[in-house]
Amino acid sequence: MPFALSISILGLVQAALVALPAPRRRPGWIDRLSSPWWALVPALSIGVVIAVIELDSDSATWLSYLALVAVPPLAAFALGALLHRSLPAWALAALPLFALAWASPHSLAGEAAATALSGLGCVTLGWLLVCVVPAHWLRLGVYAMAAIDAYSVASDLLQGPNAVLNAAAPAGGLPRLQAVHFGSALMGFGDLFVAALVGCLLAADGPQTDEMDRFAARRQEVGALLVLGLALGFDLLFFAVDELPATVPVALALALVQGRDRVRAAARA
């Protein structure tokens, strides 16, 4: 598949991850874990991975095993509980997705299945973060993640560790879920994570009522369209460079949605 089409589809996947999460109540047991310090997780997910792989390249293989073990159950939970109109039975769909990703890892169908698993796993991770971090701090965490990602790419800090991580694979031909391979394009796990996190943020803002649920869904639709448009425009820079920070369009979309909300609130006031 041509690179232009491959990277455009991955931008569409990011947009879908903004639109997919549904408003869900925070479980009571998670209150004891609440802390603004969890807002550092998005930024640290880039900085720590770079540092660990630079210190020991074999750690990339262990990260691939961590993703292999963690992502399928996280994806199953998202399918069964966290998406718009999701049903508990949908969790079983994670099994054929995993089987397809394992049986045909180099086909478009297998790559699409692995991408779906990774993206859905990110929805659960995003929901957990939204449950334990105040929205204001988590938005700052998204912006910090995009800034670190952009700096790492611009200063050539990310390319080496990223190549090692993308090449790592579990034994036995098991799926590589720590990175996103689709057609001739590559994305990092963090690029899907930030999109799912923004989707969960937009879904969770405000009290959980039917009216607020509809409002959140509209905000997610706007956010998803912004992510898609910004990602497609941002991808034009590939004519000049070989690697781009795919977290940046998502962070910009979040900032634009925030700005839109403030303008509308001021107009109502």
Residue pairs with C-beta under 8 A, 6 or more apart in sequence:
1 108
1 182
1 183
1 184
2 183
2 184
3 183
3 184
3 185
3 238
4 235
5 183
6 182
6 183
6 184
6 185
7 185
7 235
7 238
8 232
8 235
9 182
9 183
9 185
10 115
10 180
10 182
10 185
10 187
10 191
10 246
11 227
11 228
11 231
11 232
11 235
11 246
11 249
12 228
13 115
13 119
13 180
13 182
13 192
13 195
14 191
14 192
14 195
14 227
14 228
14 231
14 246
14 249
14 250
15 195
15 224
15 225
15 227
15 228
15 231
16 119
16 224
17 119
17 122
17 123
17 192
17 195
17 196
17 199
18 195
18 196
18 198
18 199
18 202
18 220
18 223
18 224
18 227
18 250
18 253
19 199
19 220
19 221
19 223
19 224
20 83
20 84
20 123
20 196
20 199
21 82
21 83
21 84
21 123
21 126
21 127
21 196
21 199
21 200
21 203
21 220
22 82
22 83
22 84
22 85
22 86
22 203
22 213
23 203
23 204
23 208
23 212
23 213
23 216
24 81
24 82
24 127
24 203
24 204
24 208
25 208
26 131
27 131
30 128
30 131
30 132
33 132
34 131
34 132
34 133
35 132
35 133
36 133
36 134
36 137
38 129
38 132
38 133
38 138
39 133
39 134
39 137
39 138
39 140
39 141
40 141
40 144
41 129
41 141
42 129
42 138
42 141
42 142
42 144
42 145
42 190
42 193
42 194
42 197
43 141
43 144
43 145
43 148
45 145
45 190
45 193
46 145
46 148
46 149
46 152
46 158
46 190
47 148
49 63
49 161
49 165
49 190
50 152
50 157
50 158
50 161
52 59
52 63
53 59
53 60
53 63
53 161
53 164
53 165
54 160
54 161
57 164
60 161
60 164
60 165
60 167
60 168
60 178
61 168
61 169
61 170
63 165
63 168
63 178
64 165
64 168
64 169
64 170
64 176
64 177
64 178
65 170
66 178
67 118
67 176
67 177
67 178
67 189
68 170
68 174
68 175
68 177
68 178
70 121
71 117
71 118
71 121
71 177
72 94
72 98
72 117
72 121
72 177
73 94
74 120
74 121
74 122
74 124
74 125
75 94
75 97
75 116
75 117
75 118
75 119
75 120
75 121
75 123
75 124
76 91
76 92
76 93
76 94
77 91
77 124
78 86
78 120
78 121
78 123
78 124
78 127
79 86
79 90
79 91
79 93
79 94
79 120
80 86
80 87
80 88
80 89
80 90
80 91
81 88
81 91
82 123
82 124
82 127
83 90
83 123
84 217
94 117
94 120
96 113
97 113
97 114
97 116
97 117
98 113
98 117
98 175
100 109
100 110
100 113
101 110
101 111
101 113
101 114
101 117
101 175
101 177
102 110
102 173
102 174
102 175
103 110
104 110
105 111
105 114
105 173
105 175
105 176
108 182
108 183
110 175
111 181
111 182
111 183
112 182
114 175
114 176
114 177
114 180
114 181
115 180
115 181
115 182
115 192
117 175
117 177
118 177
118 180
118 189
118 192
119 192
119 195
119 196
121 177
122 189
122 192
122 193
122 195
122 196
122 197
123 196
123 199
123 200
125 193
125 196
125 197
126 193
126 196
126 197
126 198
126 199
126 200
126 201
127 200
129 138
129 197
129 200
130 138
130 197
130 200
130 201
130 204
133 141
135 201
135 204
135 205
138 197
138 201
139 201
139 254
139 258
142 194
142 197
142 198
142 201
142 250
142 251
142 254
143 251
143 254
143 255
145 190
145 194
145 247
145 251
146 194
146 245
146 247
146 248
146 250
146 251
146 252
149 158
149 190
149 245
149 246
149 247
149 248
150 245
150 247
150 248
151 157
152 158
152 245
153 159
153 243
153 244
153 245
158 243
159 243
162 188
162 243
165 178
165 179
165 188
166 176
166 179
166 181
166 186
166 188
168 176
168 178
169 176
170 176
177 189
178 189
179 186
179 187
179 188
179 189
180 186
180 187
180 188
180 189
180 191
180 192
187 246
188 246
190 247
191 246
191 247
191 250
194 247
194 250
194 251
195 227
195 250
198 223
198 227
198 250
198 251
198 253
198 254
199 220
199 223
199 224
201 254
202 216
202 219
202 220
202 223
202 254
202 257
203 216
203 217
203 220
204 216
205 216
205 219
206 212
206 215
206 216
219 257
219 261
222 257
222 260
223 253
223 254
223 257
226 252
226 253
226 256
226 257
227 249
227 250
227 253
230 249
230 250
230 252
230 253
231 246
231 249
231 250
233 249
234 244
234 246
234 248
234 249
235 244
237 244
238 244
